Amino acid sequence: MIFEQFSAGGCQSYLVGCAESCAAALIDPEISLVDRYLAVAARDGLRIRYLIDTHTHADHLSATQQLSRQLDVPVAMHRASPAPFVTLRIDDGEMLAVGKLRLQVLYTPGHTRDSLCLRVEDRVFTGDTLLIGATGRTDLPSGDPNALFDSLFERLSQLDPALKVHPAHEYKGRGHSTIGQEFAENPRLQVRDRSAFVEMMRNLNLKMPTHITEALRTNMSGGKTVAQMLAEAAATVPFMSLAQLQSRVANAAQELLILDVRERDAYEAGHIPGARLLPRGQLELRVNQELPDPTCRIVAYCEFGRISTLATATLRSMGFQRAVALDGGMQAWREASYPVRSGADP
């Protein structure tokens, strides 16, 4: 078996491959590591056949949907997963064939309703059901401490103690543990009375994950992340530098329309001289009135350069093919000590 472990801020993902057939499965991929996964698979001569999430992640953005589009391979999750982009729904006792490898599915709800573990050869990928020295939390959507108790003490405890444990999270740099070590040493697994275990899990008082709303929204629905939207917009628009715009402002260039897409209060507090106000939220509704000439050259800016990138992509999709985005924003303009005008007039 070819095996590679990846880490991104404590999130763990795994590439497992069959050396004979060169088929592989990627488990719990994280969005920031897409290029690295593909590079390692190419280095090892592997072709990814399955993309697997062990559960609906609430603390990071899954890469399964993006990679599925890129590679034209199925996304596998437990049948209870709410994600509409899952193309292969699997259940307890089933297997995925990856060349000569067999990934055995163990349904282990508790951290989430759709949590599963995958056993292959000498190891088990436990997702967030069992962590090294801990367990997955149960206070996130669809979490259930009673179900987690059953998954841990009726399912995982029955496995071979020598099996290596590879969880979806590990923050202390430990590569793996074993089933035997966890049930002997893991503090949470020493609480073997159901009511006491449930009480413990309900009183952990853990902080909510930083990106929980966006992670759940995208991982459950298949929607795009803000970063994805910005990256897609940036790939379709050209940019103008701060220095280039300043030069044109200083020379009072008449052919350039400078468009401030912030809200009115931000515009009046300070804007680029000559800039016209058209807030991003009103762009589609007012564009015909405010920008009657689709051939005009437009440079759009906002406070930090993100909203204006999206606005420019929208303008170009509406026919303003000479629209560009400022590379930076009003904050960078001020920091460069370029001229600023306040008030309602351009």
KEPAVEX-182275 format. One line per 4 residues: number of its first residue (from 1); for each residue x, y negated, z of N, C-alpha, C. Coordinates in steps of 0.2 Angstrom, whole numbers, always signed. Example, Ala and Ser with C-alpha at 12.3 -4.5 7.8 and 13.67 -1.06 7.14 Angstrom:
// KEPAVEX-182275
1	+66 +28 +39 +62 +22 +39 +66 +16 +39; +64 +11 +35 +68 +5 +36 +64 +0 +39
***
This chain:
// KEPAVEX-182275
1	+4 +6 +0 +0 +0 +0 +4 -6 +0; +3 -11 -4 +6 -18 -4 +2 -22 +0; +5 -25 +5 +2 -30 +10 +5 -36 +11; +1 -42 +11 +4 -48 +12 -1 -52 +16
5	+2 -55 +21 -2 -59 +26 -1 -67 +25; -6 -71 +25 -5 -78 +24 -8 -82 +30; -5 -87 +32 -8 -91 +37 -9 -99 +35; -14 -101 +37 -15 -109 +36 -19 -112 +42
9	-15 -115 +46 -18 -118 +52 -21 -113 +57; -19 -107 +57 -22 -102 +62 -26 -97 +58; -29 -99 +52 -33 -95 +48 -29 -90 +45; -30 -83 +46 -27 -78 +43 -30 -75 +37
13	-27 -74 +31 -30 -70 +26 -25 -65 +23; -28 -60 +19 -24 -54 +18 -25 -52 +11; -19 -50 +8 -19 -47 +1 -17 -40 +2; -21 -35 +0 -20 -28 +0 -20 -25 -7
17	-15 -21 -9 -15 -19 -16 -13 -12 -16; -15 -8 -21 -13 -2 -23 -7 -2 -27; -1 +1 -25 +5 +0 -29 +5 +4 -35; +1 +9 -35 +1 +14 -41 -4 +11 -47
21	-9 +8 -45 -14 +5 -50 -13 -2 -51; -10 -6 -46 -9 -13 -46 -16 -17 -45; -21 -13 -42 -27 -17 -41 -26 -19 -33; -30 -25 -32 -29 -28 -25 -36 -31 -23
25	-36 -32 -17 -42 -36 -14 -39 -41 -9; -43 -47 -9 -41 -53 -5 -46 -54 +0; -44 -54 +6 -48 -54 +12 -48 -61 +16; -53 -64 +16 -54 -70 +20 -50 -76 +17
29	-50 -77 +11 -46 -82 +8 -48 -89 +10; -43 -93 +11 -44 -100 +13 -43 -105 +7; -47 -110 +6 -47 -114 +0 -40 -118 -1; -36 -119 +4 -30 -123 +3 -24 -118 +0
33	-25 -112 +0 -20 -107 -2 -21 -104 -9; -26 -106 -13 -28 -103 -19 -22 -102 -23; -18 -107 -24 -12 -106 -29 -7 -101 -26; -6 -101 -20 -2 -96 -17 -4 -89 -17
37	-10 -88 -16 -13 -81 -17 -11 -79 -25; -13 -83 -29 -12 -81 -36 -4 -80 -38; +0 -84 -35 +7 -83 -36 +10 -77 -33; +8 -75 -27 +10 -69 -24 +7 -63 -28
41	+1 -63 -30 -2 -58 -33 +2 -57 -40; +4 -62 -43 +7 -61 -49 +14 -59 -48; +18 -61 -43 +24 -59 -41 +24 -51 -40; +19 -49 -37 +19 -42 -35 +16 -37 -41
45	+14 -41 -46 +11 -37 -52 +4 -35 -50; +0 -38 -46 -7 -36 -44 -12 -40 -47; -18 -36 -49 -23 -40 -51 -29 -39 -46; -31 -45 -44 -36 -45 -38 -43 -43 -41
49	-46 -38 -38 -52 -35 -40 -58 -37 -36; -57 -38 -30 -62 -40 -25 -60 -46 -21; -64 -51 -19 -64 -56 -15 -68 -55 -9; -66 -54 -3 -70 -52 +3 -70 -57 +8
53	-76 -59 +11 -76 -63 +17 -79 -58 +22; -75 -58 +28 -78 -54 +33 -84 -56 +37; -85 -63 +36 -91 -66 +39 -92 -73 +36; -97 -76 +37 -98 -83 +35 -94 -88 +40
57	-89 -91 +37 -84 -95 +41 -87 -101 +43; -86 -103 +49 -88 -110 +52 -83 -115 +53; -77 -113 +52 -71 -117 +54 -66 -118 +49; -67 -115 +43 -63 -117 +37 -67 -115 +31
61	-64 -118 +25 -68 -117 +19 -65 -111 +15; -70 -107 +14 -68 -100 +10 -66 -102 +3; -62 -98 +0 -60 -99 -7 -63 -94 -11; -67 -90 -9 -70 -84 -13 -74 -87 -19
65	-78 -92 -18 -82 -94 -24 -78 -97 -29; -73 -101 -27 -68 -104 -32 -64 -99 -36; -62 -94 -32 -58 -89 -35 -62 -84 -39; -68 -83 -37 -72 -79 -41 -74 -82 -48
69	-74 -88 -48 -75 -92 -55 -69 -91 -59; -63 -92 -56 -57 -92 -59 -55 -85 -62; -56 -80 -58 -54 -74 -60 -59 -69 -63; -66 -71 -62 -71 -67 -64 -71 -61 -61
73	-71 -61 -54 -71 -55 -50 -77 -56 -45; -80 -50 -42 -85 -51 -37 -83 -53 -30; -88 -57 -27 -87 -59 -20 -91 -54 -16; -87 -50 -11 -91 -45 -7 -92 -48 +0
77	-98 -47 +3 -99 -49 +9 -105 -44 +12; -106 -44 +18 -111 -40 +21 -118 -42 +18; -122 -37 +17 -129 -39 +14 -133 -44 +18; -131 -46 +25 -134 -51 +28 -132 -58 +27
81	-127 -58 +23 -124 -65 +21 -129 -69 +18; -129 -76 +20 -134 -80 +17 -132 -83 +10; -125 -82 +9 -122 -86 +3 -125 -83 -4; -128 -88 -8 -130 -85 -14 -125 -83 -19
85	-119 -85 -18 -114 -83 -23 -111 -76 -22; -113 -73 -17 -111 -66 -16 -114 -61 -21; -109 -58 -25 -111 -54 -30 -111 -46 -29; -108 -44 -23 -108 -38 -21 -109 -37 -13
89	-115 -35 -12 -117 -35 -5 -116 -28 -2; -112 -27 +3 -110 -21 +6 -113 -20 +13; -113 -13 +15 -116 -12 +21 -112 -6 +25; -113 -5 +31 -110 -1 +36 -109 +6 +32
93	-103 +9 +33 -102 +16 +30 -100 +16 +23; -101 +11 +19 -99 +10 +12 -91 +9 +12; -89 +10 +5 -82 +9 +4 -81 +5 -2; -76 +1 -3 -73 -2 -9 -67 +1 -11
97	-67 +3 -18 -61 +7 -20 -57 +2 -24; -51 +1 -21 -46 -3 -24 -40 +1 -26; -40 +4 -33 -36 +9 -35 -36 +15 -31; -31 +17 -28 -31 +23 -23 -33 +21 -16
101	-33 +15 -14 -35 +13 -8 -43 +13 -7; -45 +14 -1 -52 +14 +1 -53 +10 +7; -57 +4 +6 -58 -1 +11 -65 +1 +14; -65 +4 +20 -71 +6 +24 -74 +1 +27
105	-81 +0 +26 -84 -5 +29 -87 -3 +36; -86 -7 +41 -89 -6 +48 -93 -13 +49; -100 -12 +50 -104 -18 +51 -103 -19 +59; -101 -25 +60 -99 -27 +67 -102 -34 +69
109	-109 -35 +69 -112 -41 +71 -110 -44 +78; -111 -50 +79 -110 -53 +85 -107 -60 +85; -101 -61 +82 -99 -67 +80 -104 -71 +75; -106 -67 +70 -111 -70 +66 -115 -63 +64
113	-121 -65 +61 -125 -59 +59 -122 -55 +54; -118 -58 +50 -115 -54 +44 -108 -52 +45; -106 -52 +51 -99 -50 +52 -98 -42 +51; -92 -41 +48 -90 -34 +46 -82 -34 +47
117	-80 -27 +48 -73 -26 +48 -71 -21 +43; -65 -21 +41 -63 -17 +35 -57 -13 +37; -58 -6 +37 -52 -2 +39 -49 +1 +32; -43 +1 +32 -39 +4 +26 -32 +6 +29
121	-31 +13 +28 -25 +16 +30 -24 +15 +37; -18 +12 +39 -16 +12 +46 -18 +5 +49; -23 +2 +46 -25 -5 +49 -32 -6 +49; -35 -11 +52 -42 -13 +52 -42 -21 +52
125	-45 -24 +47 -46 -31 +47 -52 -33 +50; -52 -36 +56 -57 -37 +61 -61 -44 +60; -59 -48 +55 -62 -54 +55 -62 -58 +61; -68 -61 +64 -68 -64 +70 -72 -60 +75
129	-73 -54 +74 -76 -49 +79 -71 -48 +84; -64 -46 +83 -59 -45 +88 -53 -49 +86; -51 -53 +90 -45 -57 +89 -39 -54 +94; -33 -56 +93 -28 -54 +97 -28 -58 +104
133	-30 -54 +109 -31 -57 +116 -37 -60 +117; -42 -60 +112 -48 -63 +113 -53 -60 +108; -59 -63 +108 -64 -61 +103 -67 -67 +99; -71 -66 +94 -74 -71 +91 -80 -74 +96
137	-81 -81 +95 -86 -84 +99 -93 -82 +97; -98 -83 +101 -105 -81 +99 -110 -87 +100; -107 -93 +100 -111 -99 +101 -112 -103 +94; -110 -100 +89 -111 -103 +82 -117 -100 +79
141	-120 -103 +74 -126 -101 +70 -126 -93 +69; -131 -90 +71 -132 -82 +71 -128 -78 +75; -124 -81 +80 -120 -78 +85 -124 -74 +90; -122 -69 +93 -126 -65 +97 -121 -61 +102
145	-121 -63 +108 -116 -59 +113 -118 -52 +114; -124 -50 +114 -126 -43 +115 -124 -39 +109; -125 -42 +103 -123 -38 +97 -115 -38 +97; -112 -43 +99 -104 -42 +99 -102 -37 +104
149	-105 -36 +110 -104 -31 +115 -104 -24 +112; -110 -23 +108 -111 -17 +105 -105 -16 +99; -104 -21 +95 -99 -20 +90 -92 -18 +93; -90 -21 +99 -84 -20 +102 -83 -13 +105
153	-88 -12 +109 -88 -6 +114 -91 +0 +111; -95 -1 +106 -98 +5 +103 -95 +7 +96; -92 +2 +93 -89 +3 +86 -81 +3 +86; -78 -3 +88 -71 -4 +88 -68 +1 +93
157	-70 +1 +99 -67 +5 +104 -66 +13 +102; -70 +15 +97 -70 +22 +95 -65 +23 +90; -62 +18 +87 -57 +19 +82 -50 +21 +85; -46 +24 +81 -39 +26 +83 -35 +21 +86
161	-33 +22 +92 -29 +17 +96 -23 +14 +92; -21 +18 +88 -14 +16 +84 -16 +11 +78; -22 +10 +76 -23 +6 +71 -21 -1 +72; -18 -4 +67 -16 -11 +68 -22 -16 +67
165	-22 -21 +71 -27 -26 +71 -25 -32 +68; -29 -34 +62 -27 -40 +58 -33 -44 +58; -33 -49 +63 -39 -54 +63 -39 -59 +58; -45 -63 +58 -45 -69 +53 -42 -75 +56
169	-41 -75 +63 -38 -81 +66 -32 -78 +71; -27 -82 +71 -21 -81 +76 -17 -87 +76; -17 -90 +82 -14 -97 +83 -7 -97 +86; -5 -91 +88 +2 -90 +92 +7 -87 +88
173	+6 -86 +81 +11 -83 +77 +12 -75 +77; +7 -72 +81 +8 -65 +81 +5 -61 +75; +9 -57 +72 +7 -54 +66 +1 -49 +66; +1 -45 +72 -4 -40 +72 -4 -37 +80
177	-9 -34 +81 -9 -30 +88 -12 -23 +86; -14 -19 +91 -17 -13 +89 -24 -12 +93; -28 -8 +91 -34 -6 +94 -32 -4 +102; -28 +0 +103 -26 +2 +109 -24 -4 +114
181	-19 -8 +111 -17 -14 +115 -23 -18 +117; -27 -19 +112 -32 -24 +114 -37 -22 +119; -39 -15 +119 -44 -13 +124 -40 -12 +131; -33 -11 +131 -30 -11 +137 -28 -18 +140
185	-27 -23 +136 -24 -29 +138 -29 -35 +137; -33 -35 +132 -37 -41 +130 -42 -43 +136; -41 -49 +139 -45 -51 +145 -52 -50 +144; -55 -52 +138 -62 -51 +137 -65 -44 +136
189	-60 -40 +134 -62 -33 +134 -62 -29 +140; -59 -32 +145 -59 -29 +152 -66 -30 +155; -70 -34 +153 -77 -36 +155 -82 -31 +152; -83 -25 +155 -86 -19 +151 -93 -18 +153
193	-96 -22 +158 -103 -22 +160 -106 -27 +155; -112 -25 +152 -115 -29 +146 -117 -36 +149; -121 -36 +155 -123 -42 +157 -118 -47 +159; -112 -44 +162 -106 -49 +163 -103 -51 +157
197	-103 -47 +152 -99 -49 +146 -104 -55 +142; -110 -54 +142 -115 -59 +139 -114 -65 +143; -114 -65 +149 -113 -71 +154 -107 -74 +152; -101 -71 +152 -95 -73 +150 -95 -77 +143
201	-98 -74 +138 -98 -77 +131 -102 -83 +131; -107 -83 +135 -112 -89 +135 -109 -95 +139; -104 -94 +142 -101 -99 +146 -93 -101 +145; -91 -99 +139 -85 -101 +137 -83 -108 +136
205	-89 -112 +134 -88 -119 +133 -83 -121 +129; -82 -118 +123 -77 -120 +118 -79 -126 +114; -74 -130 +111 -76 -135 +107 -78 -133 +100; -82 -137 +97 -85 -135 +91 -79 -136 +85
209	-79 -132 +80 -74 -132 +75 -74 -139 +72; -69 -142 +70 -69 -149 +67 -73 -150 +61; -73 -145 +56 -76 -145 +50 -82 -141 +50; -86 -140 +55 -91 -135 +55 -97 -136 +51
213	-99 -143 +50 -104 -144 +46 -103 -143 +38; -97 -146 +36 -95 -145 +29 -94 -137 +28; -90 -134 +33 -89 -127 +32 -95 -123 +31; -100 -124 +35 -106 -120 +35 -110 -122 +29
217	-110 -128 +27 -114 -130 +21 -111 -127 +15; -105 -127 +14 -102 -124 +8 -101 -117 +8; -100 -114 +14 -99 -106 +14 -106 -103 +14; -111 -106 +16 -117 -103 +16 -121 -104 +10
221	-120 -110 +7 -125 -112 +1 -121 -112 -5; -114 -112 -5 -111 -112 -11 -110 -119 -14; -112 -124 -10 -111 -131 -12 -103 -133 -12; -102 -138 -15 -95 -141 -16 -93 -145 -9
225	-87 -144 -8 -84 -148 -3 -82 -155 -5; -81 -160 -1 -79 -167 -3 -73 -166 -6; -68 -162 -4 -61 -162 -7 -62 -159 -14; -67 -155 -15 -68 -152 -22 -71 -157 -27
229	-75 -161 -24 -79 -166 -28 -74 -171 -30; -69 -173 -25 -64 -178 -27 -59 -176 -32; -57 -169 -31 -52 -167 -36 -55 -166 -43; -61 -164 -43 -64 -164 -50 -65 -171 -53
233	-67 -176 -49 -68 -182 -52 -61 -185 -54; -56 -184 -50 -49 -187 -51 -46 -184 -57; -48 -177 -59 -46 -174 -65 -49 -177 -71; -54 -181 -71 -58 -183 -77 -57 -191 -78
237	-53 -194 -73 -53 -202 -74 -46 -204 -74; -44 -209 -78 -37 -212 -77 -37 -217 -71; -31 -219 -69 -31 -224 -64 -26 -230 -66; -27 -235 -62 -23 -241 -63 -20 -243 -56
241	-13 -245 -56 -9 -246 -50 -11 -252 -47; -10 -253 -41 -11 -260 -37 -7 -265 -41; -1 -264 -42 +3 -269 -45 +1 -271 -52; -2 -266 -56 -4 -268 -63 -10 -272 -62
245	-15 -270 -57 -21 -275 -57 -19 -281 -54; -14 -282 -49 -12 -288 -47 -10 -293 -52; -6 -290 -57 -3 -294 -63 -9 -296 -67; -14 -292 -68 -19 -295 -72 -24 -300 -69
249	-24 -299 -62 -28 -304 -58 -24 -311 -59; -18 -310 -58 -14 -317 -58 -14 -320 -65; -15 -316 -70 -15 -319 -77 -22 -320 -79; -27 -319 -74 -34 -321 -76 -36 -317 -82
253	-34 -311 -82 -36 -307 -88 -44 -307 -89; -46 -309 -95 -53 -309 -96 -57 -303 -98; -52 -298 -101 -55 -292 -104 -57 -287 -98; -55 -288 -92 -55 -283 -87 -61 -285 -82
257	-66 -280 -81 -71 -281 -76 -69 -278 -69; -68 -281 -64 -66 -278 -58 -72 -277 -54; -73 -270 -52 -80 -268 -49 -78 -266 -42; -81 -269 -37 -81 -267 -30 -87 -263 -28
261	-86 -257 -26 -91 -252 -25 -93 -251 -18; -90 -255 -14 -92 -255 -6 -98 -258 -5; -100 -258 +1 -106 -262 +3 -105 -269 +4; -111 -273 +4 -110 -280 +4 -106 -283 +10
265	-107 -281 +16 -103 -284 +21 -96 -283 +20; -94 -277 +18 -86 -276 +17 -84 -281 +11; -88 -282 +6 -86 -286 +1 -85 -293 +3; -90 -296 +7 -90 -302 +9 -84 -304 +14
269	-82 -298 +18 -77 -299 +23 -70 -300 +19; -70 -297 +13 -63 -298 +9 -63 -294 +3; -62 -297 -3 -62 -293 -9 -57 -295 -14; -55 -292 -19 -51 -294 -24 -53 -300 -28
273	-50 -305 -29 -52 -311 -32 -55 -309 -39; -61 -311 -41 -64 -310 -47 -68 -304 -47; -68 -300 -42 -72 -294 -42 -79 -295 -41; -83 -290 -45 -90 -291 -44 -93 -285 -40
277	-98 -286 -36 -100 -281 -31 -106 -277 -35; -105 -270 -34 -110 -266 -36 -109 -259 -32; -113 -259 -26 -112 -253 -21 -113 -247 -25; -109 -242 -23 -109 -235 -26 -116 -232 -25
281	-119 -233 -20 -126 -231 -19 -131 -233 -23; -130 -239 -27 -135 -242 -31 -132 -242 -39; -127 -238 -40 -123 -238 -46 -128 -236 -52; -131 -230 -51 -135 -227 -56 -141 -232 -58
285	-144 -235 -52 -150 -238 -53 -149 -245 -56; -143 -248 -55 -142 -255 -57 -137 -256 -63; -134 -250 -65 -129 -251 -70 -131 -254 -77; -137 -253 -79 -140 -256 -85 -140 -263 -85
289	-143 -265 -79 -143 -273 -77 -137 -276 -76; -132 -273 -73 -126 -276 -71 -120 -275 -76; -121 -270 -80 -115 -268 -84 -118 -267 -91; -121 -272 -95 -124 -271 -101 -120 -269 -107
293	-113 -270 -106 -109 -268 -112 -105 -262 -110; -107 -256 -113 -103 -250 -112 -96 -249 -114; -94 -255 -118 -87 -254 -121 -82 -258 -116; -85 -262 -111 -80 -266 -107 -75 -262 -103
297	-70 -265 -102 -65 -261 -98 -66 -263 -90; -67 -257 -86 -69 -258 -79 -63 -255 -75; -61 -258 -69 -58 -255 -64 -62 -255 -58; -63 -249 -55 -67 -249 -49 -63 -248 -43
301	-65 -251 -37 -61 -249 -31 -66 -249 -25; -63 -246 -20 -67 -246 -13 -62 -247 -8; -63 -245 -2 -59 -246 +4 -52 -242 +3; -53 -235 +2 -47 -231 +2 -46 -227 -4
305	-50 -228 -9 -49 -225 -16 -53 -219 -17; -57 -217 -13 -60 -210 -14 -67 -211 -17; -71 -216 -14 -78 -217 -17 -77 -220 -24; -72 -224 -25 -71 -227 -32 -69 -222 -37
309	-66 -217 -35 -64 -211 -40 -71 -208 -42; -75 -207 -37 -82 -204 -39 -86 -208 -43; -86 -215 -41 -90 -220 -45 -87 -220 -52; -81 -220 -53 -78 -220 -60 -80 -214 -64
313	-79 -208 -61 -82 -202 -64 -89 -203 -67; -93 -206 -62 -100 -207 -64 -101 -212 -70; -97 -217 -70 -97 -222 -75 -95 -219 -82; -90 -215 -82 -88 -212 -88 -93 -207 -90
317	-96 -203 -86 -101 -199 -88 -107 -202 -91; -108 -209 -89 -114 -212 -91 -112 -216 -98; -106 -215 -100 -104 -219 -107 -99 -224 -106; -97 -226 -100 -92 -231 -99 -85 -228 -100
321	-83 -227 -106 -77 -223 -107 -70 -227 -105; -71 -234 -104 -65 -237 -102 -65 -239 -95; -69 -235 -91 -69 -236 -84 -63 -232 -81; -59 -236 -76 -54 -233 -73 -54 -234 -65
325	-51 -230 -61 -51 -231 -54 -44 -234 -52; -45 -238 -47 -39 -241 -44 -35 -236 -40; -29 -235 -41 -25 -230 -37 -23 -233 -30; -28 -232 -25 -27 -235 -19 -34 -238 -17
329	-34 -243 -13 -40 -246 -11 -39 -253 -8; -44 -256 -5 -44 -262 -3 -39 -263 +3; -39 -257 +7 -34 -257 +13 -27 -257 +10; -25 -253 +5 -18 -254 +2 -17 -260 -1
333	-22 -264 -4 -21 -270 -7 -19 -275 -2; -23 -275 +4 -21 -280 +9 -14 -278 +12; -12 -272 +13 -6 -270 +15 +0 -273 +10; -2 -273 +4 +3 -276 -1 +4 -283 -1
337	+0 -286 +3 -1 -294 +4 -3 -297 -3; -7 -294 -6 -10 -297 -12 -16 -301 -10; -18 -306 -15 -23 -311 -13 -30 -308 -11; -33 -310 -7 -40 -308 -5 -44 -314 -4
341	-50 -313 -7 -55 -318 -6 -61 -316 -2; -64 -320 +2 -70 -319 +6 -76 -322 +4; -82 -320 +7 -88 -323 +5 -91 -320 -1; -97 -322 -3 -101 -319 -8 -100 -320 -15
345	-95 -325 -16 -94 -326 -23 -88 -322 -25; -87 -321 -32 -82 -317 -35 -75 -321 -34
***
